[in-house]
Amino acid sequence: MSLIAGPQQVTGCRTTNSNDKNLLSLTNSTRASCQPDGPRDSLSVLICLNLALALLNEVFSCGIHVLEGCCCLRAAADYVRAFQAFYENRLTDAKLFLRETVRLGNEEELHRLSASAFITMGQIHLNEQNTAEGHKMISAAIHIANRLPDIGIQLWATALLKGVANLRGDTQEETRWFTEHDRFSKIVIHEHMRAISAPEHSLIE
């Protein structure tokens, strides 16, 4: 499961003046998944997080509260907060929320969310020129991603680790991560080609 979708990519949302109606429909259709006694599967986490992102995109602060209502989804809520802070260049707040995401994610075994938080923290540290801490966070992310596996995080992490190795002048490590990144890229391309050549693909053409 790729847990985070961009604000413009949230299923069921359109950026038009009729968004109030669209978002109300989305809220009603996903309300059950976001209740304290609702489902606890990964899809429900994704639904609630996408709903929060949609609401945040429309500057509805209540988007966060949809997630906070479910104790098991507080980690996802903090990740939404972190992304909002990251977009607003409030990096200290972003790191604070990401650390809380990791803590809650570890408690509830939300490994994919923890990996997403680690890789995002790594990116922030690199943006702040803190290479050592960035490397630590990215390494933690790819360790989890390799076990899941999660090709998106693997691609992101190997690209960053290749850059870190370049900054350190470590050509052996740079070559290693370049090779890994190339391998993951080929997997993505292969899967894409396999998908579009499948008979079922003609149904959406």
Beta strands, then each sheet from edge to edge (+ up, - down):
end
